[in-house]
Amino acid sequence: MLDGLPPSQAAGAVERLIAAYRGDTPTHAPILRDRADVAAYAAYRMPATFEAVRSALAAFADAVPGWVPGSHVDIGGGTGAATWAVTDTWGGTRPVTVLDWAEPALALGRELAAANPALADARWQRARIGSALALEPADLLTVSYVLNELEESDRTALVDTAAATARAVVIVEAGTPAGYARVIEARDRLIRAGFEVAAPCPHSAACPIVPGTDWCHFSARVPRSSLHRRVKGGTLAYEDEKFSYVAATRLPAEPAPARVVRRPQIRKGQVLLDLCGPDEELCRTTITKRHGDLYKAARDTDWGSAWPPEPTV
Ligand SMILES: C[S@@+](CC[C@H](N)C(=O)[O-])C[C@H]1O[C@@H](n2cnc3c(N)ncnc32)[C@H](O)[C@@H]1O
């Protein structure tokens, strides 16, 4: 699709989008204005938003074993990154609806989805997020990298509408202090609406992070294709996308006993793990060789994983 554009137009669109996302959002008109914008977005951002949503959904799926969503609505879905992440997480097909106010994004999303049989019947619909947004009931609702673009009143209206219509809501934002703050705001609203947090938190009590001192976020590795490197001008073969998320549900959920909330530090004969635990506290634990199999597991675990890992037998 990028090949249909003059190279300078795609690179120019990437630069403009990077500046727009750094600048003042919310905006009162779509940032994704035309074909060059959305092709650029799909090439330089969509791989990263896809990997972030996929990581969040994997943690959520672990907490609701055996559950498969019967329908999916993606709000502010843009070019459809979350729809690809959902079809990657759960096999089979289901009714899928993507809502966005940027028609060029929906059009390109629809074209890309032609390559994914599980999205063959997806509906790509123009809709403006706000108090007038009406949603049909859905099993799973995703809101990926969207809250950042909304006024506070639209953010709260969206989360309340989501809570009233879906059985599971997965919200992903940039892994920044501001992104984390928006996730926590949404998490609190979902809990007040009767939802239970399934991931990343081991509980639905208050987040133990003292506001302003730290922020809960994770990292997803994004392989960079040559196309991605071309539009973004980078040379590394990968990038690490930092994201914050919450997955909450009305379904019976089994949250992780604890979650690794920083990159594990591997020292000689020991691994230091920073954990968010069930007792509503953050703690550091040291696993040494003396712990045997647990030490092996600690060496293999990663930032964002559940701890301890599920026994494999
Ligand atoms: C950063 S993009 C994220 C796209 C996609 N969810 C992803 O993860 O790649 C934000 C999306 O939210 C949409 N959006 C922002 N404000 C909106 C509004 N008020 N109503 C509908 N869509 C909106 C934008 O058009 C854009 O597609």
The ligand as a Tripos MOL2 file, in Angstrom:
@<TRIPOS>MOLECULE
LIG
   27    29     1     0     0
SMALL
NO_CHARGES

@<TRIPOS>ATOM
      1 C1         -3.2540    6.2020   18.0250 C.3       1 LIG1
      2 S1         -4.5870    5.6500   17.0690 S.3       1 LIG1
      3 C2         -4.8110    3.9680   17.6510 C.3       1 LIG1
      4 C3         -5.3920    3.1020   16.6030 C.3       1 LIG1
      5 C4         -5.5230    1.6370   16.9760 C.3       1 LIG1
      6 N1         -6.4450    1.4510   18.0820 N.3       1 LIG1
      7 C5         -4.1750    1.0410   17.3080 C.2       1 LIG1
      8 O1         -3.9920    0.5750   18.4380 O.co2     1 LIG1
      9 O2         -3.2910    1.0420   16.4460 O.co2     1 LIG1
     10 C6         -5.9710    6.4640   17.8110 C.3       1 LIG1
     11 C7         -7.2630    6.1790   17.0540 C.3       1 LIG1
     12 O3         -8.3540    6.7430   17.7910 O.3       1 LIG1
     13 C8         -9.2270    7.3850   16.8770 C.3       1 LIG1
     14 N2         -9.9630    8.4380   17.5880 N.ar      1 LIG1
     15 C9         -9.4470    9.4570   18.3080 C.ar      1 LIG1
     16 N3        -10.4250   10.2330   18.8040 N.ar      1 LIG1
     17 C10       -11.5940    9.7010   18.3710 C.ar      1 LIG1
     18 C11       -12.9590   10.0490   18.5470 C.ar      1 LIG1
     19 N4        -13.3050   11.1090   19.2720 N.pl3     1 LIG1
     20 N5        -13.9070    9.2640   17.9780 N.ar      1 LIG1
     21 C12       -13.5460    8.1750   17.2390 C.ar      1 LIG1
     22 N6        -12.2660    7.7910   17.0320 N.ar      1 LIG1
     23 C13       -11.2990    8.5400   17.6000 C.ar      1 LIG1
     24 C14        -8.2800    7.9310   15.8250 C.3       1 LIG1
     25 O4         -8.9300    8.2360   14.5990 O.3       1 LIG1
     26 C15        -7.2570    6.8120   15.6880 C.3       1 LIG1
     27 O5         -7.6350    5.8630   14.7140 O.3       1 LIG1
@<TRIPOS>BOND
     1     1     2 1
     2     2     3 1
     3     2    10 1
     4     3     4 1
     5     4     5 1
     6     5     6 1
     7     5     7 1
     8     7     8 2
     9     7     9 1
    10    10    11 1
    11    11    12 1
    12    11    26 1
    13    12    13 1
    14    13    14 1
    15    13    24 1
    16    14    15 ar
    17    14    23 ar
    18    15    16 ar
    19    16    17 ar
    20    17    18 ar
    21    17    23 ar
    22    18    19 1
    23    18    20 ar
    24    20    21 ar
    25    21    22 ar
    26    22    23 ar
    27    24    25 1
    28    24    26 1
    29    26    27 1
@<TRIPOS>SUBSTRUCTURE
     1 LIG1         1 GROUP 0 **** ****
